[in-house]
Amino acid sequence: MVRPKTPSALGEAAAAVWNAENYRALGLLHKLDAPGAAALRARVYLRTGGLALAVREFETRAALAVTEPAEGIALATSAIFALCASGEFERAETIVRWAASSLRDNSDPLLRIERHYMAAVSDFMRGDAIAGEREAVTALEFVSRFPHAEAVNEFQWETNHLRARLLDLLGVQAMVRGDFKKQEELLVEALLHVRLVRNREYWLEASLLSNLAVLVKHFPWTRGKQMLVAHASVIPWNSELELKRNYIKLGLRQHRRIFGDDTQSGGVLTDTAPSLAWRIYSCVELLLCEEWNDAQSFAAEIRYGRSLAERVDFDQTRGEEVSALLSLAALVATEDPQAARELRARYAGKMATVSPAYVVVRSPVRFAQEAFADGCIAKADGAHSEAQALLQRAAGLWSQLGLVPWAAAAGLERYPVSRDVTDLAAARSFVKAYPATDFGRRLKQALLAAENCESGDFIYVNPWRMEAEDLSKQSEVVRKRGQNAIPR
């Protein structure tokens, strides 16, 4: 089917939206009243944080569902995302029912797919996984029946846009269940399909890649990493995609530090950060994963992270970078427990304001991170029984999720207060599998330190807690014992 011609202003604005040139698109759409303009504006408002504006676009044009059903359903989808992100789940569900009623007799396959997609979004974001999966599967069945259904408007998603979004949605639910391997499979499949569309939607592609990068950061799997590098290298990145690109850069960088990496990542790893929050996030990841050979550099990096934390308004962040406050709390607890408690409280205050629709709230990784930070703070306070319980919980959760590197770190921190050699098992296993990576060498250092640690010592998050004289003595011990001194 040939697309009808559209006014040049709308066509130019639509191209800007597909290319993730959001603010340019808003400029072109300003006061534009052509069919489709409202749907494009709502989509851009959703991307740029104008949630109330996206809802208003729908509410002022709801009658379009009768005369322009494609635009009506597009506006409804944006409004549902915006309302769920704001925690207004009942209003979102009202729109789902409105769409079902308005489009009951419409046989257009794309509109039927999008109607089930919006219902799945509403169900998943308000926490009804069973209903959400049912709607998503129904939508994918329509995709399979009508794989070549074509969009007839500049703003309309094509079949493979919707297929990719549905697979991503199912992937998020797999992650919430702790099934990260399934999420990787779904994301890779989604990325294969977004290449088949007529209008490449780079915002969608970058979102899929940033979700995949979180998995690449934590797991040694190769397929996802190869897809990440290959696909990221051909996206025309711009400043409005920089936040998503940072997830990709950090994921690849951390994968290399933890597991080693022979992938040629080209320009994907250019060092930039879109915000102070991201600088803290990157700094903390460096402190946790890099091999450190001197106390001064390690201490300087912690001071840098703390100084950044004092300047950042985390109320303006919504993503995973908020978790940097937890990791920073664990790191500074060794020297300043009160500062660690303040960082932990800032994190708790921020999380209390985040809608439960956001993945960061429901991620099972979050609970392990919180237990780890709380365990390190309890340990610094001398509450060793509490520290043992919390660090055991963190190690157990990470182990269940397959996050062996972090289970190893939690076990190492628990060992000085538990004296249970099983706490060292994960670290030994990782060092055996990855002896030459930065993270592997870091764990090896910690295992060596475990031989002479005292109750309450920190042997992973801050190996340099001791005074300079004690540090020189330990260095001499490590040199004499060599690599075979890892506790057995």
N, C-alpha and C positions, 0 to 999 in steps of 0.2 A: 504494500500500500504506500502511495506517495504522500508525504507529509504536505499539508496545505501551506501555502505561503503565509508568512506572518509579517507584521510590521517590522521594519528594520530595527527600530529601537528595542522591541521585545526580543527579536532574534539575537541582537548583540548582548542584551542583558542575560538571556538564557545561556549563551556561550560563556559569559563570565561566571555564572553559577556553576556550570559543569566544570570549569577550569579552577574552581575554588578561589576566584578573585572576588571575595565576598563584598568588600567595601566599594569596589568599582561597580559591582552589580547593583548595590543599593543606590548609588548615585544615578545609574541609568534607569532604575525603576522608580525613582522619586516622582510622585504624582502621576505615574503612568497608569492609565486605567484600561489598557487593552486586556482582552481575555488572557488569562494566564499570569498576569503581572502580580496579582495578589498571592498566588501559589508560590511564585518565585521569591517574593518578599518574605513570606512566612518561613520558607526554607532557610533563607539567609539569616533571618532573625534567630532562628533556632541554633544555627551554627555560632553566631556571635554573642549569644547570651541574652538576647532580647526576648525572653520567654513570654512575657506579658504581651508584647507586640505581636508575636506569632499567634497567640490566642485571639487577640483583637481582630486580626485579619480574618480569621475564621468566623468569628461572631458577627462581623459586619457583612459577611458575604455568604452566610449559611444557605440562603435561598438558591445559590448557584447549583445546588445538587439537582435541582429540577431541570434547569436549562443547560448547565455546563457540568455534568456529573464528574468528569475527569478532574476539573479544578476543585470542585466541592470535596472530593475524596482526598485530594492532595492537601488541601487546607486542613481537613479534619485530622489527617495523619500528623501534620506538624503540630496542631493544637494538642493532640493526645501526648506526644512526646513532651511538649512544654509543660502541660499540667502535671504529668507524672513526675517530671524532674522537680517540680515545685511541691510535690507531695499532695496534690489535689486529685486523688484517685477517683473520687466519686464523680467529679465533673468530667474526668476523662471517660469514665464508663458511660456517662450520659451521652457523650459524643459517639461512642461505639454503637450504642443502641440507636441513636439518630441515623447513623450511616447505614446500619442494617435495614432500618425501616425505609429510608429514602431510596436505597438502591436495590430493594427486594426484587423488583421486576427487571432490573438491568442485566442483560446477558453478556456484556462486554467482559471477556476473560481477564484482562488486566485490572479492571475495576474490582472484580470479584477476588482476585489474588490480593490486591492492596487492602480490600476490606478485611479479609482474614488476617493479613499482616498487622493492620492497626489493632485488631482485637488481641492478637498474640502479644504485641508490645504492651498494651494496657494490662493484660493478665500477668505477664512476666514481671513488669515493673512494680505492680502492687503485691507480688509475692505468690501468685497462684500459678505455680509451675505446671501443674497438671492441665489446667484449662489452656494455658499459654502454649504448651506443646501440642495440644490437640488442634488449636487454631493454626499453628505453624505447619503442622503436618498436612492439614487440609489445604492450606495455601500451596504447599509444595506439590500436592497431588494435582491441583489445577495447573501449576507450572509444567508438570510432566505431560498433561493432556494438551496444553496449548503452548508448546515451547517456542513457537515462532510468532506469537501474537505481537503486533507492532504498535508502538506508541504513535499517536497521530497529532500530538501537541509538543511544542518545544520543551515544556516543563515536565512532561510525563516520564516516569520511570519505565524502562523496558523490562521484558521478562527476566533477563539475566541480572538486571539491577535488583529486582525484587528477590530473585533466587539467592543472590549473594547476601542480601540483608537478612533473609530468613535463616540461612545457614549460620550467619554471624550470631543471630539471636539464639539459636539452638546451642551454639558454641559457648555463649556466655552462661547459659544454664548448665552446661556440662562442667564449666569451671566452678560454678557455685556448688555443684555436687562433689567437686574435687577430682573430676575426671579430665585432667589436663591433656591427656593424649587424644581423647575424643575431640576436645576443642581444637587441637592442632589440625586434626584431620578435616574438620569442618571449615576451618579458616583457609586451609590450602585449597579445598574444593571451591570455596567462594571466590578466591583470587583467580582461579582458573576460569571461572564464569565471567568475571567482570572484564576480561579481555575481549569478550565476544560481543560487546554492545556497540551500537553505532555511535552513541555519545558517551565517551569515557567520563566518568564522574570521579574526579581525583580526590575529592573530599572523602567519598566512600572508600576508595582504594587505600588512601593514607590511614583511614580509621582501621581497616582490616589489618594493615601492616603493623600498626602500633599495637593492636591486640596480639598479633603473632609475636611481636618483639618481646613482650612480657614473658611469653613461654620460652623463647630462645634464650633469654637471660638466665633462666633457672634450670634448663634441661639440656642434656647433651645430644638431643635428636638432630639429625642432619637434614631431613627433608624440609622442615620448616625454616631452618636457617638458610638453606640454598634458595628457597622461594623468596624469603625476605630480601636477600641480597640482590637477586635477579630482578625482582619486581621494583624494589626501591630505586634501583639504578636508572630506571626509564621514566620515572614520574617527573614532570616539570615542577620541581619544588618552588614554592614562593614563601614569603614571610608569613602568610596566613596559615600555612601548613607546618610552620616551624615547630610548634609544640608536639605535633604527632611525629615529626621527623626526629625529635629528641628521644622519644621512646625507642625508636629504631636504633639510633646511634648508641644509646645507653645499653640496649639489649645486646647488640653485637659486641660492644666493648666488654660488658660483663661476661658474656659467653667466652670471649677470648681469655679473660683473666682467670675464669673458673675452670674451663674445660680445655683451653687451648683452641687454636683456630688457624686453619690453613686456607680459609676462604678469602678471596680477594674482594674486599668490600669497597674499593675505589674511594670516591668522594663522599660516600655515605657517612663516614665517621668524622667529618669536619667538626672541629671543636667550637661550638657556639652554644649559648643558652638563652632561651627566650625570656627568662625571668630570674629573680633572685631565688625564688623557691626551687627552681631547677638547678641553680648553682649549689644549693645546699644538698639537694638530692644526689647530684653527681659527686659532690665532695664526700658524702657519707658512704656512697657505694665504693668510692676509692679507698676509704679507711677500712671498710669491711672486707674487701677482696684482694687488695694489693699486698704484695710481699714488702715488708718494711725492714730496713737494715740499720736504722738509727733512730734514737729516741727523739732527737730534736725535730726532725722532719715530721714525724708522727704527731708530736705535740703541736707543732705549728699548724698542721692541717686541722686538728681538732679546734684550735683557737679560731681558725678561719671559719669553720662551720658554725661555731657559736656566735661569732660576730655577725655572720649573715642572718642567723636565726633571729637576732635582736632587731633586724631591719625589715624583716619580711612580714607582710600582712597576709597571713594564710587564709583570711576570710575570702580572698580573691581567687583561691585555688580550689579545684574540685577533684583532681586526679590522684594518682598513686603517689605523687611527690609529697603529699601530706604525711605519708608514712616515714619520711625522712626525720620528722620530729621524734618518732619512737626510737629509731636507730641512733640518733644523736643523743637521746637520753641515756641509752645503754652505754654509749661511749664515754660520756662525761661523768657518769655515776661513779666511776673509779676515783675521780679527783674531787668532784663537787656534787654530792648526792642531792643537795637542795636545788641546784640548777637542773639536775636531771628530773626531779619531781615537777619543777615548773614547766619544763618542756613537755613532760607527760601530760600535765594538766592542760597545756595549750592544745595538744593533740586531741584530748578528750572533749574540750570545748568546741573545737572545730567539727569533730565527728558528730556531736550532738545536733548540729545545725544542718547536716547533710541529709537530703531526702533518702529514704530507704530504697528508692529506685536506682540509686547509683551503685555500680558494681563494687566500688571500694568499700561500701558498707557491708555487703553480704559475702565478700570474698573470704573463704576459709583461711587464707594466708594471714589475713588481718589478726585473727585470734591468736595465732602462733607468734606474730610479731609483738602483740601486746603482752603476752605472757613472758616473752624473752626480755623485753624492756623492764617489766615489773620485777622479774627475777633478778636482773642485774642491779636494780635500785635496792631491792631487799637485801641483796648480798652486800652492797656497799654500806647499808645501814647496820650490818651485823645480824640481821634476822635470817640466820642460815637455814632453819627448818622451812620457813616460807620460801626462801630462795630455791631450795631443793625442789619443792613441789612445783613452783612456777616454771623453773627451767626444765624439769622433767615433762611438764605439760607441753612446753614449746617444742622440745625435742620429739615428743611423741606425735604431735600434730604434724610437724614438718616431715617426719618419717612416713606417716600415713599418706601424705600427699605426694611422696616421692621426691621431696626437696632435700636430698641427702646432704648437700653442702651446709645448709642451715641447721639441719639436725646435728651435724658434726660440731658446729659452732656452739650450739646450746649444750651438747654433752660435755664439751671442753670446759665451758663456764661452770657447769655443775660439779665437775670432778673435784675441785679443791674443797668443797664443803661436803661432798658425799663419800669420797674415797671409794667409789664404786667403779671398778675398772671397765664395766660394761658401758659406762658413759663415754669411753674413748673408742668404742668399736666403730662408730660411723666415721670418725676422723681417720682411723687406721685404714679402713676400707677405701676411703677416698684417696688418701695418699698413695696407696698401692695402685689404684687405677689411674691417677693423674699426678705422678710425682714431679713433673717438670713445669706445671702451670704455676702462675702466681699464687693462686689460692691453695694449690697443693703444697707449695713450699711454705706458705703461711701456716697451714695446719701442721706441717712437719715441725716448724719452730715451736708451735704451741705444745705439741706432743713431747718435745724435748723439755720444755719448761715444766710440763706436768710432773716430771720425776722429782723436782725439788720444790714444788709449790707448797705454800702454807695455806691453812684454812682461811678462806676469804680472798685469796689472790685472784686476780683476773688474768687469765692466760690466753684469752683469745681477743676480746674486744679492745683491750688495752694492755699489750704485753710490756709496755714501758712504764708501768705504774711505779716501779721501784726507784730508789734514789740512784744517782749516777754511780756511786761506789758499788752498790749491789749489782747494777747493770753490768759493770765491767767484770765482776766476779762471775756472773752467769755466762757472759760471753766466753770467758775462759773455760768454764765447764762444758759449754756446747762445743767449743773447738776441740777439747780433749776427747769427748765422747764420740763425736762424729755422727754419721748417719745411722749407725746401728744402735743408737741409744733410745730409739722409740720404745716406750713401755710395751711389754708383751703381756 
